[in-house]
Amino acid sequence: MKSGPFDQYPTGLGFSYFYGFLAGETSQYNPRLYENTNPIEPPRKPEEGYHLTEDMADQAIKFIRANRALTPDRPFFIYFAPGGAHGPHHVHKEWADKYKGKFDMGWEKLRNITFEKQKAMGWIPNSTKLTPIDPTMVKWKEIPEEQRAFQLRLMEVYAGYLEHTDTQDGKVVEELERQGLFNNTLIIYVLGDNGASAEGIHGTIDELLAENALPSAYQQQMEVLNRDFGGLDALGSQHVDKMYHSSWAWALDTPFKSTKLVAAHFGGMRTPMVMSWPKVIKHDPTPRSQFHHVCDIAPTIYEAVGVQFPTRVEGAKQMPLDGVSMVYTWNNVSVKERKSAQYFEVMGSRGVYKDGWFASVFGPRIPWAEANETRMREWNPDTDVWELYDLTRDFSQAEDLAKEMPDQVAKMKQIFLMEATANKVLPIGAGLYTIYYHPEEGPHSPLTEWKLYEGLTRIAESNAPGFHSGQNSLATIDVEISANASGVLYCVGGTAGGFSVYMDNGYLYAEYMSTLLYRYIAKSTTPLQPGTRKIQVRLIFETTKGLGPPADLTLFVDGQQVGWVKARRANGIWVRGRKASRVQSDERLRAAGEGDLMLALKRHGVFVEKSIRLVFDASETFDVGMDLGSPVSLLYQNRTPFKFNGKINLLHVKYINGTSMHTWWCRLIRPTISLGQLLKLDRALLGPYVLPFFLVQSRRTSFIRL
């Protein structure tokens, strides 16, 4: 929804044109697109063969052609950043099928094969040691035989997705060649933004499970996959947001230790980069060994095009430019390195480079495992154990020298502190503040009441009414309906998770989807009568204990409670915390005795066993009168955007009972943290911080309110 401000959009940061997505990730089939500052819908449907990465390549080519046709003497700068191969892993089946059987050896053997190829190609030094699997990681032999087809297909889809993305990159390069521009174009190709991701944990059909700390099991996932989407072939499709097993991530980070979200080891942050400029850079086959960081790209471009970095812009004094130009490495393989120091930090995991030495701390989180409550609660950055590596002799960080060289460790710790202070990194671990300790202070609207109208769409989840853990709410809809009314009244989220209130053939539905594994549906017992109606949807959380507390979801029409309800989990129907019957379809529900179940549920409403604690989706939005993007509900997935065929005069949403998300989480934490621990966390965590998708500001007083 266009409400501004737009100064942090790409067009507010110096770009003359933007086409793409703004969130940290988005669906490749139903992306939430923007053109400049305008939210737009994809030009085609997934059923028509649409894929975002292909679309972005086509748009880049279109831009190049327009530039050549209309302003042939004007240089251009393109920042081409597709979603591939970031999650969700979406690619058409024929691409994934190309890799059938390619990974049957498992992740340890794949890592060994990759390591030998890296040495043979000269991409890593011959002296490099292959680091062993971490003791906390799962070995391939520990995967039961009946689960291996699932794990293999997850990896096959990723491999196909990666090749598909590379192919689209190639299309843009081919256009440069076609236009005669390739030889005089500087191309900087960065393979990824970090190491391979372990956020799939044990392999998942919905990557938001880990983000919201929701439990999942292989049997649950396969039951949903087989029942709702047709089995393994659905992996890679628009219906699931899959992510491979964390041990595949480890294999993809060969020869290093660890994965994404670890700043202590290069498996978490080292990524290949290629620079090409045939007119200026003489090609040679030798990889450059000089240590550099992504912040060195901007200085490289400035030097390459002969532009002096400005000290003032429109009168405003500029911060000094970070980084060191890499131009000096282009035509001199063995030239002495010019970058002396570089810090790294992500949610408490940290490291620092200085003249060939690297010192680091693993941090409180183990990305490839479920959160350890004790480890997180008791973490104190002042007592972290540091590691030390001599990168001039140890490319893969195989030998920790910290115990042998305590003086060097102490020196490196001081260097880290200086770099962290200069770059505004402190306090250490601040990124954990909302994602783990205080989700109530994550991005959210300051409003507690909204008046919304039909046609208001593409409202960011962080600006919309919240339906997350602890946010009690009452939505009142003034609506005019006809017989057999159908369509979405309002919704937030999408295929990965969401909340939707809709009508179908006159029946009223409310569906709360805590990822694909936990789906809860309320339905009116009879169709609503035509005319002007007041529909109310009440969501009340029943407990203040635990992650993702349960809630009651209740429907009212003209003041009267309505509905038989179905709270469907992956393995059955749930009613107020106890399993009522192991049924998985409306037909079997009736066979199990729908009458008795209706009587019990009419009084209480649907029991939402597990709620969403952090976010329904990374990029899906709040819509009134339709469901744009990927659909929240399976019941209308083939009818999107499922626009309401009546008239919505007003949607009024407000938080009720004085229970805010902040209050709920304070009650959760209060009995588990001592005053001493609170003060430690106060020193360690409070301050400005960055989350994967948002820039936010913490509020000190809210923590002290405990």
Salt bridges, closest charged atoms under 4 A:
GLU25 OE1 - HIS86 ND1 3.36
GLU41 OE1 - ARG32 NH2 2.81
GLU41 OE2 - ARG458 NH1 2.94
GLU54 OE2 - HIS164 NE2 2.76
ASP58 OD1 - LYS171 NZ 3.43
ASP97 OD2 - LYS93 NZ 2.67
ASP97 OD1 - ARG153 NH2 2.83
GLU145 OE1 - ARG148 NH1 3.78
GLU156 OE1 - ARG153 NH1 3.13
GLU163 OE2 - LYS98 NZ 2.61
GLU175 OE2 - ARG65 NE 3.03
GLU175 OE1 - ARG178 NH1 2.20
GLU199 OE1 - LYS260 NZ 3.05
ASP228 OD1 - ARG227 NE 2.99
ASP228 OD2 - ARG568 NH2 3.67
ASP241 OD1 - HIS90 NE2 3.20
ASP284 OD2 - ARG288 NH2 2.80
ASP296 OD2 - HIS292 ND1 2.86
ASP296 OD1 - LYS339 NZ 2.99
ASP355 OD2 - LYS354 NZ 3.90
GLU370 OE2 - HIS202 NE2 3.33
ASP384 OD2 - ARG350 NH1 2.95
GLU387 OE1 - HIS265 NE2 2.82
ASP390 OD2 - ARG393 NE 3.57
GLU440 OE2 - HIS438 ND1 2.22
GLU440 OE2 - HIS662 ND1 3.76
GLU441 OE1 - ARG699 NE 3.52
GLU449 OE2 - HIS652 NE2 2.46
GLU461 OE2 - HIS468 NE2 2.72
ASP504 OD2 - ARG639 NH2 2.96
GLU511 OE2 - ARG519 NH1 2.61
GLU542 OE2 - ARG576 NH1 2.97
ASP552 OD2 - ARG576 NH1 2.99
ASP558 OD2 - ARG533 NE 3.52
ASP586 OD1 - LYS566 NZ 2.72
GLU587 OE2 - ARG590 NH2 3.85
GLU609 OE2 - ARG569 NH1 3.29
ASP682 OD2 - ARG700 NH2 3.07
